[in-house]
């Protein structure tokens, strides 16, 4: 896999994705570099039949991991709180804690599915294609996420 060619062709797309999720230019640039470092490290194991989809998915995962690990307070948090069913976006810590508890009960890929569907507005079929699952599998993951959220709201 020629990473230099991938960087030249898809670098701007990866950077746009990172900017959208992280909402910080420096963090987005760092994340973009991390995406291509991962491709360099794992290039022998990656199958790049559709390199744009692969890089988009890696960029999404890198950014979501940065958000989770660094607990960044992003301007787009209102969207995530809305997804979590929070009506009042003011108690950021409560919403963040609820999202952490919610996603801790599910695979990391479920978080990616939720962001692709609810934040990016992709259809179930588009999400399924991006994450390499069936539409029914994506629907099942989102249903499980909703059920977990309902249980958390009951507490």
ABEGO torsion letter per residue (X at the ends): XBAAAAAAAAAAAAAAAAAAAAGBAAAAAAAAAAAAAAAAAAAAABBBABAAAAAAAAAAAAAAAAAAAAGBBBAAAAAAAAAAGBABAABAAAAAAAAAAAAAABBAAAAAAAAAAAAAGBBAAAAAAAAGBBAAAAAAAAAAAAAAAAAAAAX
